[in-house]
Amino acid sequence: MKRKALLLLVCVTVALGAVLPLAFGQSEKLRQIDPSQLRQLSHEPAVKGLSKGLPKAKIPALGTPTLTTWSYSIVAYDGNTYTGQIVGRSPFLRGKVTTTIPVVLIPLKITINQNGSPWVGDPLGADPGCLGAGNTAVGLTQQSPLFNPSNISMGGNTPTPTFVGNTTYPDAALRASFWQAIGATASSAYHLALSVTTAPEQSLTFRGPTSGAVEYGLGGTQCGTNGSGSNIAATLGVVNINTIDPALQAIITNLGITPNQFPFFILYYDVISDGDATNLNNCCILGYHNALGLPGQSYGISEYDPGTIFVGVADITAMSHEVEEWIFDPTGVNPTPPWGNIGQQPNCQNNLEVGDPLSGSEFPSITMPNSVTYHPQEMAYFWWFFTPVSGGVNGVFSNNGTFLGNAKACPPGGTN
Amino acid sequence: MSKCVRLCRPCGLVALALFVAAAARADTINLVTSQAALAPNDSTNWAQLGADGTVVSNGAVATSAAGNSVTVFFDGFGGGTNGLTSVECPANPSCSWTGGFNPGDTLLWASDGTNGSGALLAYFGAAVSGAGLALQSDAPGAFTAEVQVLLTNGNVSSLVTLNSDANGDPLFLGLVDTTGANIAAIGFDIVNSGSDHDFAADTLYSVNPTTATPEPASLFLFGSALLGMGLKLRQRLAQR
């Protein structure tokens, strides 16, 4: 028996010896970069660039259901009045109900043919080293606090977080932002529910390295263990936003998605560049949201993050950013006084993107019934952009209390 | 339902005016703007129709504290087809109204959750001599409310409108028939532009006929009886 066991051990060792170099060697076929060379970019300029290429307005056919939104109008600290559209029902109406928005998750498999090999980022593929055995990026997204309730408290330690409800993270962030308006109680019936379905996986194939797409090998310590197939360890695909966006629009059309729905594409092991994908300075947009026409079809895309590539980013960090921004600014053009020089925005920006000023600032992690701990991003309250008085929970200006005052006009920007 | 429509449809005001003349013949209808002025002896609490957010269908029947049945209808001028119960915040386990009613009060919300469904009509099983409630527009800001009653003789009263304060705080309005318990139904609505006939109504108060203030005719009979009793008593005393 001892000899047999020893033989087995030798066999396993030999087998592992054959596999491990493969596992850690595949990425060496690619241009190697250190994750520290990667930085998160604001999707704002890139999406603005996209809009320029679109028709002025895609007018939906008569009778086409539209996204449920409400209009706000607010006089800001600069004396100007700003109006825009937010998803759901107005929290300022005296009656509170749940508004349900259909969300269609679209798994998007990206294949980049480069150096004679297909490099596949597959959100439905296994990646036990990063996701745990039996899990996929899509499955973990479906089970995440983006679409499932948990007990959530917000407002930061000012002095203590306030329980805002047993609800999803996007709804909790919305309720926290309009806390006074919804009745300042966790029992308020005001909710924005996201009713999720998942579309069949869609596939896009690109040739690399080109300005449209490129696959990199990653140094540093990566969580992946796959040596072949999809989601190969220590790799990262980058796709030019100008290349992928028309493909997303075509998929939305092909799937028959209507403007009342929010299609949300899920990437894994792939991110987006603002322009030429081979220029690292153009990388990395982890997700974005956009809309075709006013009003029209809104949509979003984000990576599910393996957790070891970008500092301060894991699992649903980027997804939470995009979903919440879509809620507060579904068309991407809700105007605000210029703000900036904060979060992921080194310049000035003038729209109601509640995630951008706090990119890199995590909300306290949330552990779900699947025992996975998720890492959503902290979000700025509506009030941060407009007024020195907050109607948000705890009277602060972001849902983890990082912002204690409203935005300063940009330039120079920053926060009070 | 034909009576409901006739009762409150704004375009029927001209026709209503004709009825008013008839109504005025026999009944005097006065507006009251406070619960105290109504001096109710009965009330109908909407909590019996369900917890916060319960759908209230046309024809739902509630029962007043004194046992009078109250059947509610939504005319749907705002497009809604039914109503909802709504509890003023803060309250547990759920609340869906933030307007300044007493916290925990259960309201009847003339909305299907998307569109307003006013006017709100309440039909009494037994006619009353007065009824009223506090109501408030769903939309923030000031509003204009109106009230009207259907009398047991089939006539309707003239439409009475009342403006809220600038904040749009809950507004009490009701009507009293000083001639007797002749009110078969009462209707309420919010009519200012953009209101979408969407509002919430608090507890319905009424003046129950069994204990209502006697009509002058009744008083006369009652007085005559007393006089007769007094005269008989005087005769008996004189015979002794």
Interface residues (C-beta under 8 A of the other chain):
Chain A: F92 L93 R94 G95 K96 V97 A181 I182 G183 A184 T185 S187 S188 A189 Y190
Chain B: D52 G53 L84 S86 C89 P90 A91 N92 P93 S94 C95 S96 W97 T98 G99 W109 S111 G113 Q136 S137 D138 A139 P140 D198 A200
